[in-house]
Amino acid sequence: MPKTLVIFFQEEDGSVPVLEWLDNLSRKAQNKCFVRIERLGELGFELRRPEADYLRDGIYELRARFRKANYRILYSFNDKDAVLLNGVTKESVVDPKDINIAINRMHLFSNNPKKYSYIE
């Protein structure tokens, strides 16, 4: 059983940004990202580089690489739960705009976790 519950952020319209982003990746890239998500569930706050890293303002990144592409899933913690907020493909650094999107989503989630949690 995972130590950390991993929750996908869901927009008000029902869309789930990280799942939509993952759907656009190749199967092998998706698999690498799902391995990182599983590791986040197993290790939570203890997950470190090269698999995860802290960006800023409470936002972390799950790090996956396939061929020459760098895939990042931005997430934050809400108590002991990890909330997956945004997925990006990057070249050098994560765009500050993407981090700001993740921060805004985390604020929404923190204020109303039930409304913004994706449940399968």
Beta strands, then each sheet from edge to edge (+ up, - down):
strand 1: 6-8
strand 2: 52-56
strand 3: 59-66
strand 4: 69-78
strand 5: 81-90
sheet 1: 1+ 5+ 4- 3+ 2-
end
